[in-house]
């Protein structure tokens, strides 16, 4: 019995010694972090690259991030589901695509709220406003780490839109937010909420006539091969958020959580100059690819913004929590104008 016990202990000891290098290797590999995006070679992709580099510089291999752009982990609704379930640790997306998770997220699409990209940047980097915005989804199990300027909204269509009347009868892909669908209905178009990964084939087949997006995405994905005319309607400015699964985040060591939050804030501040330059380059790439960029006549642009501001206030006022969030954001926008 004693011999058996010693042999057993010997085997156990050898097994433990053999396992030590594996345990050390596992620790060295750090925490895995999939970072997903529907877009590629745009501000969202660049944000992920910069954030990855910042984490590596600060934490070494304690967090091992892997970037999956261009919907490699699924269409936008699937990535949102993965984020909520924790099968995807993090996801960057325009705020509109998480409106189904919490309707308060639609406040960032309010027409005319931000007077310029610079005004928007002042608002979303304001410490009080930023903290409030990033906390909106925590009750749904999602924590915000970053919030940043993406691009003004434009409309691409196979049938050129040179006046508001040209929208009538067109099927336009929108983000999944009432503040994108209702304006299209208001001007006689049919809104078609759709994930970005589904848009190109739908446009090629004629299932849709055009789409709302930012010019960097359109240029990066060479949409000028299918449709040529972009109209700078700019009813609102797209804001993107970088989100992580809160259960996963809360299990991380405290210093890792601190580093992730602080580096997210730094990347938000630093990327603004890159984004404005990227929009200029995207406009040049669009015309170099044979595309055309047009604007509505000034009087029509003014009329559109007047009508959309009234429409937006009506939509945002139908729910008390949404209205309260909009009022808080509006006060911040007025204070930082």
LORO-391533 format. One record per residue (C-alpha): residue number from 1; residue in three letters; x, y, z. Coordinates in nm, 3 decimals. Example, Ala and Ser with C-alpha at 12.3 -4.5 7.8 and 13.67 -1.06 7.14 Angstrom:
1/ALA/1.230/-0.450/0.780
2/SER/1.367/-0.106/0.714
***
This chain:
1/UNK/0.000/0.000/0.000
2/UNK/0.286/0.231/0.090
3/UNK/0.462/0.156/-0.240
4/UNK/0.147/0.224/-0.433
5/UNK/0.102/0.553/-0.251
6/UNK/0.460/0.659/-0.323
7/UNK/0.432/0.563/-0.688
8/UNK/0.106/0.754/-0.709
9/UNK/0.265/1.056/-0.544
10/UNK/0.560/1.026/-0.776
11/UNK/0.337/1.022/-1.076
12/UNK/0.145/1.319/-0.940
13/UNK/0.463/1.511/-0.875
14/UNK/0.600/1.439/-1.221
15/UNK/0.266/1.539/-1.371
16/UNK/0.269/1.864/-1.179
17/UNK/0.624/1.937/-1.288
18/UNK/0.536/1.860/-1.648
19/UNK/0.234/2.088/-1.628
20/UNK/0.434/2.387/-1.505
21/UNK/0.565/2.494/-1.848
22/UNK/0.211/2.465/-1.987
23/UNK/0.071/2.679/-1.706
24/UNK/0.343/2.937/-1.755
25/UNK/0.275/2.937/-2.131
26/UNK/-0.096/2.986/-2.068
27/UNK/-0.023/3.281/-1.842
28/UNK/0.218/3.424/-2.098
29/UNK/-0.048/3.407/-2.366
30/UNK/-0.264/3.643/-2.164
31/UNK/-0.637/3.705/-2.199
32/UNK/-0.776/3.657/-2.547
33/UNK/-0.977/3.947/-2.686
34/UNK/-1.154/3.930/-3.021
35/UNK/-1.218/4.281/-3.157
36/UNK/-1.482/4.280/-3.432
37/UNK/-1.596/4.535/-3.690
38/UNK/-1.821/4.532/-3.996
39/UNK/-1.593/4.775/-4.180
40/UNK/-1.235/4.769/-4.306
41/UNK/-0.970/5.038/-4.367
42/UNK/-1.186/5.310/-4.215
43/UNK/-1.187/5.494/-3.882
44/UNK/-1.332/5.196/-3.693
45/UNK/-1.059/4.967/-3.822
46/UNK/-0.795/5.230/-3.748
47/UNK/-0.933/5.276/-3.395
48/UNK/-0.893/4.903/-3.333
49/UNK/-0.537/4.906/-3.466
50/UNK/-0.442/5.197/-3.241
51/UNK/-0.612/5.047/-2.939
52/UNK/-0.436/4.713/-2.995
53/UNK/-0.100/4.892/-3.015
54/UNK/-0.177/5.096/-2.701
55/UNK/-0.270/4.785/-2.500
56/UNK/0.044/4.602/-2.614
57/UNK/0.261/4.897/-2.515
58/UNK/0.102/4.923/-2.171
59/UNK/0.016/4.563/-2.084
60/UNK/0.253/4.353/-2.294
61/UNK/0.104/4.010/-2.355
62/UNK/-0.145/4.022/-2.067
63/UNK/-0.420/4.095/-2.322
64/UNK/-0.387/3.935/-2.662
65/UNK/-0.617/4.117/-2.899
66/UNK/-0.707/3.990/-3.246
67/UNK/-0.877/4.223/-3.494
68/UNK/-1.154/4.085/-3.717
69/UNK/-1.268/4.358/-3.963
70/UNK/-1.505/4.334/-4.262
71/UNK/-1.770/4.122/-4.082
72/UNK/-1.537/3.824/-4.047
73/UNK/-1.726/3.725/-3.732
74/UNK/-2.069/3.763/-3.892
75/UNK/-2.318/4.027/-3.998
76/UNK/-2.376/4.317/-3.760
77/UNK/-2.680/4.163/-3.580
78/UNK/-2.480/3.842/-3.521
79/UNK/-2.185/4.038/-3.382
80/UNK/-2.416/4.228/-3.150
81/UNK/-2.555/3.894/-3.029
82/UNK/-2.202/3.760/-2.982
83/UNK/-2.111/4.066/-2.775
84/UNK/-2.418/4.022/-2.554
85/UNK/-2.353/3.649/-2.508
86/UNK/-1.979/3.691/-2.456
87/UNK/-1.870/3.480/-2.754
88/UNK/-1.716/3.801/-2.891
89/UNK/-1.532/4.003/-2.629
90/UNK/-1.557/4.339/-2.807
91/UNK/-1.718/4.509/-3.105
92/UNK/-1.695/4.854/-3.265
93/UNK/-1.998/4.990/-3.448
94/UNK/-2.202/5.302/-3.520
95/UNK/-2.433/5.373/-3.228
96/UNK/-2.737/5.316/-3.450
97/UNK/-2.676/4.941/-3.464
98/UNK/-2.714/4.899/-3.088
99/UNK/-3.041/5.092/-3.068
100/UNK/-3.227/4.755/-3.054
101/UNK/-3.026/4.676/-2.739
102/UNK/-3.127/5.005/-2.573
103/UNK/-3.343/5.269/-2.746
104/UNK/-3.158/5.549/-2.566
105/UNK/-2.868/5.496/-2.806
106/UNK/-3.068/5.668/-3.080
107/UNK/-3.002/6.009/-2.921
108/UNK/-2.666/6.019/-3.100
109/UNK/-2.852/6.027/-3.435
110/UNK/-3.051/6.340/-3.348
111/UNK/-3.058/6.566/-3.658
112/UNK/-2.877/6.896/-3.622
113/UNK/-2.755/6.827/-3.267
114/UNK/-2.389/6.874/-3.358
115/UNK/-2.293/7.182/-3.558
116/UNK/-1.968/7.038/-3.691
117/UNK/-1.727/6.747/-3.637
118/UNK/-1.524/6.972/-3.407
119/UNK/-1.833/7.049/-3.199
120/UNK/-1.914/6.678/-3.178
121/UNK/-1.558/6.603/-3.065
122/UNK/-1.583/6.856/-2.783
123/UNK/-1.907/6.699/-2.663
124/UNK/-1.812/6.332/-2.672
125/UNK/-1.470/6.390/-2.514
126/UNK/-1.620/6.599/-2.234
127/UNK/-1.556/6.380/-1.924
128/UNK/-1.909/6.402/-1.786
129/UNK/-2.080/6.339/-2.120
130/UNK/-1.838/6.063/-2.215
131/UNK/-1.888/5.876/-1.887
132/UNK/-2.267/5.899/-1.918
133/UNK/-2.264/5.785/-2.282
134/UNK/-2.036/5.487/-2.220
135/UNK/-2.250/5.368/-1.927
136/UNK/-2.577/5.352/-2.124
137/UNK/-2.555/4.980/-2.206
138/UNK/-2.418/4.852/-1.876
139/UNK/-2.762/4.736/-1.769
140/UNK/-2.764/4.514/-2.079
141/UNK/-2.429/4.355/-1.993
142/UNK/-2.219/4.574/-2.222
143/UNK/-1.957/4.829/-2.119
144/UNK/-1.847/5.119/-2.337
145/UNK/-1.471/5.175/-2.370
146/UNK/-1.457/5.420/-2.661
147/UNK/-1.683/5.670/-2.839
148/UNK/-1.559/5.869/-3.136
149/UNK/-1.638/6.067/-3.451
150/UNK/-1.694/5.847/-3.754
151/UNK/-1.822/6.058/-4.047
152/UNK/-2.113/6.272/-4.169
153/UNK/-2.403/6.082/-4.325
154/UNK/-2.420/6.076/-4.704
155/UNK/-2.653/5.892/-4.940
156/UNK/-2.531/5.685/-5.233
157/UNK/-2.780/5.596/-5.504
158/UNK/-2.778/5.438/-5.847
159/UNK/-3.039/5.698/-5.940
160/UNK/-2.871/6.032/-5.863
161/UNK/-3.026/6.234/-5.579
162/UNK/-2.986/6.601/-5.669
163/UNK/-3.303/6.727/-5.498
164/UNK/-3.519/6.597/-5.214
165/UNK/-3.779/6.496/-5.470
166/UNK/-3.531/6.245/-5.613
167/UNK/-3.561/6.039/-5.294
168/UNK/-3.924/5.954/-5.367
169/UNK/-3.981/5.591/-5.449
170/UNK/-3.623/5.484/-5.383
171/UNK/-3.539/5.190/-5.156
172/UNK/-3.260/5.317/-4.931
173/UNK/-3.060/5.105/-4.691
174/UNK/-3.050/5.266/-4.347
175/UNK/-2.903/5.193/-4.007
176/UNK/-3.137/5.022/-3.761
177/UNK/-3.253/5.343/-3.594
178/UNK/-3.584/5.531/-3.617
179/UNK/-3.382/5.848/-3.675
180/UNK/-3.261/5.701/-4.002
181/UNK/-3.574/5.511/-4.112
182/UNK/-3.832/5.782/-4.038
183/UNK/-3.653/6.062/-4.225
184/UNK/-3.641/5.845/-4.536
185/UNK/-4.014/5.781/-4.506
186/UNK/-4.074/6.152/-4.452
187/UNK/-3.919/6.233/-4.790
188/UNK/-4.094/5.952/-4.976
189/UNK/-3.824/5.683/-4.978
190/UNK/-3.859/5.329/-4.846
191/UNK/-3.606/5.260/-4.568
192/UNK/-3.450/4.914/-4.565
193/UNK/-3.248/4.847/-4.245
194/UNK/-2.965/4.616/-4.343
195/UNK/-2.627/4.497/-4.220
196/UNK/-2.332/4.630/-4.420
197/UNK/-2.222/4.283/-4.528
198/UNK/-2.553/4.241/-4.713
199/UNK/-2.557/4.580/-4.887
200/UNK/-2.332/4.528/-5.190
201/UNK/-2.519/4.226/-5.331
202/UNK/-2.852/4.398/-5.260
203/UNK/-2.737/4.707/-5.449
204/UNK/-2.602/4.500/-5.739
205/UNK/-2.925/4.301/-5.770
206/UNK/-3.154/4.604/-5.742
207/UNK/-3.306/4.491/-5.413
208/UNK/-3.214/4.841/-5.290
209/UNK/-3.147/5.160/-5.486
210/UNK/-2.900/5.318/-5.248
211/UNK/-2.778/5.347/-4.893
212/UNK/-2.697/5.582/-4.608
213/UNK/-2.337/5.556/-4.493
214/UNK/-2.015/5.751/-4.446
215/UNK/-1.793/5.826/-4.745
216/UNK/-1.487/5.642/-4.601
217/UNK/-1.678/5.313/-4.600
218/UNK/-1.809/5.367/-4.952
219/UNK/-1.465/5.446/-5.091
220/UNK/-1.283/5.171/-4.901
221/UNK/-1.525/4.907/-5.032
222/UNK/-1.525/5.053/-5.387
223/UNK/-1.898/5.115/-5.409
224/UNK/-1.826/5.342/-5.706
225/UNK/-1.806/5.023/-5.914
226/UNK/-2.183/4.981/-5.863
227/UNK/-2.324/5.331/-5.811
228/UNK/-2.163/5.664/-5.890
229/UNK/-2.345/5.946/-5.714
230/UNK/-2.298/6.041/-5.349
231/UNK/-2.513/6.324/-5.214
232/UNK/-2.383/6.505/-4.906
233/UNK/-2.713/6.537/-4.723
234/UNK/-2.542/6.532/-4.380
235/UNK/-2.861/6.509/-4.169
236/UNK/-2.652/6.384/-3.877
237/UNK/-2.299/6.271/-3.793
238/UNK/-2.220/5.904/-3.738
239/UNK/-2.072/5.827/-3.396
240/UNK/-1.905/5.493/-3.332
241/UNK/-1.868/5.310/-3.001
242/UNK/-1.625/5.041/-2.890
243/UNK/-1.804/4.800/-2.659
244/UNK/-1.696/4.503/-2.449
245/UNK/-1.888/4.224/-2.281
246/UNK/-1.920/4.340/-1.920
247/UNK/-1.899/3.996/-1.757
248/UNK/-1.571/3.931/-1.939
249/UNK/-1.442/4.278/-1.851
250/UNK/-1.535/4.253/-1.483
251/UNK/-1.329/3.933/-1.447
252/UNK/-1.010/4.109/-1.557
253/UNK/-0.755/4.231/-1.301
254/UNK/-0.822/4.585/-1.180
255/UNK/-0.508/4.731/-1.337
256/UNK/-0.597/4.576/-1.674
257/UNK/-0.946/4.728/-1.659
258/UNK/-0.796/5.066/-1.572
259/UNK/-0.552/5.044/-1.862
260/UNK/-0.827/4.946/-2.107
261/UNK/-1.048/5.237/-2.003
262/UNK/-0.768/5.495/-2.004
263/UNK/-0.625/5.384/-2.339
264/UNK/-0.973/5.391/-2.492
265/UNK/-1.010/5.755/-2.388
266/UNK/-0.669/5.841/-2.528
267/UNK/-0.737/5.676/-2.865
268/UNK/-1.072/5.860/-2.882
269/UNK/-0.891/6.193/-2.846
270/UNK/-0.600/6.115/-3.076
271/UNK/-0.790/5.966/-3.368
272/UNK/-0.991/6.277/-3.455
273/UNK/-0.721/6.432/-3.675
274/UNK/-0.674/6.100/-3.857
275/UNK/-1.047/6.078/-3.922
276/UNK/-1.082/6.425/-4.073
277/UNK/-0.788/6.350/-4.303
278/UNK/-0.934/6.012/-4.396
279/UNK/-1.264/6.174/-4.501
280/UNK/-1.077/6.412/-4.732
281/UNK/-0.886/6.118/-4.880
282/UNK/-1.206/5.917/-4.920
283/UNK/-1.368/6.203/-5.114
284/UNK/-1.066/6.212/-5.348
285/UNK/-1.071/5.834/-5.387
286/UNK/-1.441/5.846/-5.472
287/UNK/-1.397/6.088/-5.759
288/UNK/-1.075/5.916/-5.873
289/UNK/-1.278/5.594/-5.899
290/UNK/-1.526/5.760/-6.131
291/UNK/-1.778/5.865/-5.870
292/UNK/-1.951/6.200/-5.829
293/UNK/-2.015/6.400/-5.511
294/UNK/-2.306/6.643/-5.514
295/UNK/-2.494/6.861/-5.266
296/UNK/-2.857/6.955/-5.239
297/UNK/-2.945/7.314/-5.333
298/UNK/-2.891/7.535/-5.028
299/UNK/-3.261/7.608/-4.978
300/UNK/-3.344/7.235/-4.990
301/UNK/-3.069/7.152/-4.742
302/UNK/-3.206/7.414/-4.502
303/UNK/-3.560/7.286/-4.547
304/UNK/-3.448/6.927/-4.488
305/UNK/-3.272/7.014/-4.163
306/UNK/-3.570/7.218/-4.036
307/UNK/-3.812/6.934/-4.101
308/UNK/-3.580/6.665/-3.965
309/UNK/-3.517/6.861/-3.645
310/UNK/-3.891/6.871/-3.577
311/UNK/-3.927/6.503/-3.671
312/UNK/-3.633/6.405/-3.453
313/UNK/-3.762/6.586/-3.146
314/UNK/-4.095/6.409/-3.192
315/UNK/-3.932/6.065/-3.214
316/UNK/-3.705/6.127/-2.916
317/UNK/-3.992/6.259/-2.707
318/UNK/-4.210/5.947/-2.723
319/UNK/-4.018/5.761/-2.449
320/UNK/-3.935/5.917/-2.111
321/UNK/-3.591/5.747/-2.077
322/UNK/-3.496/5.839/-2.435
323/UNK/-3.618/6.196/-2.389
324/UNK/-3.420/6.234/-2.064
325/UNK/-3.104/6.109/-2.234
326/UNK/-3.156/6.339/-2.531
327/UNK/-3.208/6.641/-2.304
328/UNK/-2.884/6.563/-2.120
329/UNK/-2.694/6.534/-2.449
330/UNK/-2.857/6.850/-2.586
331/UNK/-2.755/7.047/-2.275
332/UNK/-2.398/6.926/-2.316
333/UNK/-2.404/7.024/-2.684
334/UNK/-2.528/7.374/-2.594
335/UNK/-2.270/7.413/-2.317
336/UNK/-1.984/7.310/-2.547
337/UNK/-2.100/7.493/-2.864
***
